Amino acid sequence: MKEKLKELGSSIWYGLGAVGLDLSYGMFYTWLSIYLTDILQLNIVFLLVLAPLARIWDGINDPMMGSIVDNTKTKFGKYRPWVIIGAVANAVVLFFLFTDLGIRGIPLYILITILYIGWGMTNTMADIPYWSMVPSFTSDPTKRSIISTVARAFSGLGQGIILIGAPILLPLLSKESDGNSYDAQGFSRLALICGLCLIFFAVLSMTHVKENHVIKPAEKFTFKKVFTIARNNDQLLVFMLFAMLSNAGYYMISGVAAYYFKYVVEDTTKQSLFSAMGSVGAILGLLFLPIMMKYTSRRRTYQASLIITIVSYIGMFFSGMVLHNVIVLDIFYLISSIGTGSMFVSQTVFLADIVDYGEVKLGYRAESITFSMKGFLQKMAYTIQVIILFAGLGSNYSKVVSGEVDASSVKGTINIMMLVLPALFFIASLIIFSTKFKLHGEFMQSITDQVTKNREED
């Protein structure tokens, strides 16, 4: 019992680090688009180009950072120093990204480009080592699931604070607001609060956890090695595809919600209840996972999570497009979030399994390089959402913001992006997972047994 309480305590300290990471994450992925389009009123075409360019750099930077972490050796460990350094750097970039310095024209576009890419780099610096720690705690799949579940719970808390709190706090923090709007000052102040919390929780978490079972990679970083890992670890490629699709579906709703409640519902205060229902559902999703796994396999549980999400998204479509009832929409969003909450925990555990699979198949481990793919696929999913969002809004969106064109011109597109596309992404993800991912059952058990044997021989 004493050992179990100690493990739970360590999991909680570890999970606290995710609160700050997801405060920054939530600000960037949920609120940056509407800040850039409605507050700074940047050109849509520029934003359409910026996101893919940033992902090209991430394709280089993320695995490079993963390998740097893999080859780090300090008296504080190889993960913890980077989490703290990355958190501080990310907090600074987040604040300036959401702060209007009064610059306009070409200098503003250059500054936003630097800060946009800089946020991705500094987020990678903290996020990759943080989630890469999961395999270092234990090689037991059940214990990994518990650690990942606790961390995802705190991660959901961080995102929930932003999703629920931002629509309430932004008007309060803004210089001039009627209670249903926000300005540049509101975004800047909220970003500052999130940045300070990011640093606080990172330091609190990393000073209370220990790295165990840390394995030093035998080889140094080369891009050839990264490509070799990605090319030869077939299950990593399958994971990247089905996880990216499901993440894109999730981001479509969270990224478009601010526009949906502003232009379709025409009441931004209702977004808080919508987000609150999502956060409650995410918490219930964390309970759903261990309960389901008592009666069935992780594979079946994951499939059930996706099916729940798909059915709920269809319910949201009828609620919003047919019934025009926000309350019913909220209820279906709560149910869908049970599925996505469970899904995200399972995806983290799948990556830990993929690391083990890579060790057996390739002959060496690459935790951080493999886990760097998680951050990269999330950014790719966000990019898909951003491209669809900005392309859907169109080049005349600036006239909607200025009032020259009636908002009804974008309502149809926003409805499709919010209520139709997410379900299609999840359906595609479910098909790929069910037909191509093989790390389950006896095959996965044989992988785990081989990894355990390797540890005993070391």
Secondary structure as GFF3:
##gff-version 3
##sequence-region A 1 458
A	DSSP	alpha_helix	2	26	.	.	.	ID=ss1
A	DSSP	pi_helix	27	31	.	.	.	ID=ss2
A	DSSP	alpha_helix	32	34	.	.	.	ID=ss3
A	DSSP	pi_helix	35	39	.	.	.	ID=ss4
A	DSSP	alpha_helix	44	70	.	.	.	ID=ss5
A	DSSP	alpha_helix	80	97	.	.	.	ID=ss6
A	DSSP	alpha_helix	106	132	.	.	.	ID=ss7
A	DSSP	alpha_helix	134	137	.	.	.	ID=ss8
A	DSSP	alpha_helix	141	173	.	.	.	ID=ss9
A	DSSP	alpha_helix	184	206	.	.	.	ID=ss10
A	DSSP	alpha_helix	223	232	.	.	.	ID=ss11
A	DSSP	alpha_helix	234	259	.	.	.	ID=ss12
A	DSSP	pi_helix	260	264	.	.	.	ID=ss13
A	DSSP	alpha_helix	270	295	.	.	.	ID=ss14
A	DSSP	alpha_helix	298	317	.	.	.	ID=ss15
A	DSSP	pi_helix	318	323	.	.	.	ID=ss16
A	DSSP	alpha_helix	326	362	.	.	.	ID=ss17
A	DSSP	alpha_helix	367	393	.	.	.	ID=ss18
A	DSSP	alpha_helix	397	402	.	.	.	ID=ss19
A	DSSP	alpha_helix	408	419	.	.	.	ID=ss20
A	DSSP	alpha_helix	421	436	.	.	.	ID=ss21
A	DSSP	alpha_helix	441	457	.	.	.	ID=ss22
###
